[in-house]
């Protein structure tokens, strides 16, 4: 009887064994004459769909009793960038958005301005020429970081409402541009009344590939239609799937 038991055991050991008992263990023994042995396992991973935003700055305070002057700005079509933080003189004869675009494309300069209304004797000759007075544009940059692992793509939406007890108009023109860094597309809108419903300013196919930075450029154009007062605007950023 003992001999029979040993024979059975030796026969089992000589076979290629790979078992997965209910406790999740597994083992294998090479066949007689084989110089290798293999096992396999199963790995299960669950990755939830996640959208996330990080705004590096949540407040822009602009007081036109002491506007901060920006550095002189010239537009470059080969390397388009927005003006740096600060306020700028728009010459008096540049009266509309189309005029401003033409002025900049033709090589016009936006000069830093620290007065409101916008007027300054830049050349110090004691006189004010037509390009030394006009309207005022104030610009502010901040970074918005986006994260989406949605394989179907993402979109960034922006909406603007008036803050508590603030008028819905009278603040001149407010505009916002979104530049997907380092060399992505620009999306933008501008308005002189609130609210602004959700505007899509950026999108992408697939995931963001990690935290993707956007340069958010906000601007007010005080063109003389603005009324004195305190105004508060609320900007909402929404990241969603396509």
Helices and strands as residue ranges (DSSP letters): H 2-13, E 17-20, E 26-29, E 51-55, G 64-66, E 73-74, E 86-91, H 97-105, E 109-112, E 118-119, E 133-148, E 154-162, E 169-180, E 186-193, E 196-204, E 212-222, E 233-241
